[in-house]
Amino acid sequence: MTPTASRPGLAARIARSAPGRLVIFFAGMALIGFVAGRVYAGLGLPAGPIAFDDVTPLIQAFRLAPVVLAYWLLVRSVESRRVHELAPRKAVPHLLLGLAGGLAAMSLVVGALWAMGVYVVTGVNHDAHWLGPILVLGVGAGVAEEIVSRGVIFRVVEEGLGTWAALLVSAAVFGGGHLWNPNATVWSAACIALEAGLLFGLLFHVTRSLWVCMGAHAAWNVAEGPLYGTPVSGFDQRGLLVSHLQGPEWLTGGAFGVEASVVTLALGSAITAACLSVAVSRHSLVPPFWRRRSSSTRTDRG
């Protein structure tokens, strides 16, 4: 006689539900952040806002520890699986792929703006600081924002409500999170949601790799600021190239930077459409749970 697997208890079912996992992740991140903050202060590291140029690898490690550890604990302890989307064997090839894609995308945007006379280079900063901005804009934003937006919100919502809902919810949260940035507007937040939120969500959907998303996000930001010298999501940058933007705000993006430009919106939308075509051709778009349930019922009856 084959033994029957026992049904998980109520507490386990609640923890593994979509709302349960979201609560556990964010609560875990807050708790780990509290502990990390006490250790950080005990080591005498600088408190309060820190200029990008002054951020060190140790400081950035403390900033990232809560989100990384909370995600690992969520996947390993609650979901009881390996973290396939961050498999070590995929790290190098997938990161390189993402880095190349993010650099190419932002270079196309800046190249188009340069061709239109909107992006103007006047010199080179031979003493440009690289480490701090790369740690904050590249490593920090790439790792933390992709784990939260794609690894947690997109993935958990997709499992329940399907891919379309996951794209809309994660993009809205991602764009809305940028409303608190310097020089942000409703338009800039909408652009971030549409050109990057939808793009990175579909990129994760078709690759199932956070490494690719992290690399693309990091290279996008580093190219935009430390390399080309334009503001990154509202934060002014002193990059390798001494540059400025001129022309109407719908082209330049205004004080927020080129992410609020219609050129970036158009390019991001085009890449998003390409990723969507891949998903459609693979028939990988996940329907909401009620459609899956009805389809399963019809199959059983058939």
PEDAUR-V111782 format. One line per field, one symbol per residue. phi: phi as a letter, one per 40 degrees, with the letter a starting at -180 (. if undefined). psi: psi as a letter, one per 30 degrees, with the letter a starting at -180 (. if undefined). Layout:
phi: ???
psi: ???
This chain:
phi: .ccccccdcdcccccccdcccccccccccccccccccccdcccgcccgcbddcccbdcccccccdccccccccccccccfaccccbcdccdcccccccccccccccccccccccccgccbbbibccbccbdddccccccccccccccccccbcccccccccgcccccccccccccccccccdgcbccccccdcccbccccccccccbfbcdccccccccdccccbdccgbdbfgccbbccccaabbhcccccggcchcccccccccccccccccccccccccfcccccdccccccccccccc
psi: kkkkkkkkleeeeeefleeeeeeeeeeeeeeeeeeeeeeeeffglklakkkeffkleeeeeeefeeeeeeeeeeeeeefhlliefhkeffeeeeeeeeeeeeeeeeeeeeeeeeffgekkkfakjfgkkeeeeeeeedeeeeeeeeeeeeedeeeeeeeefleeeeeeeeeeeeeefgfglkglleeeeeeeeefeeeeeeeeeeffhkfeeeeeeeeeeeeeedfefglkjhfjkkjaekjllkkakffeffafflffgkfeeeeeeeeeeeeeeeeeeffhfkklleeeeeeeeeeeee.
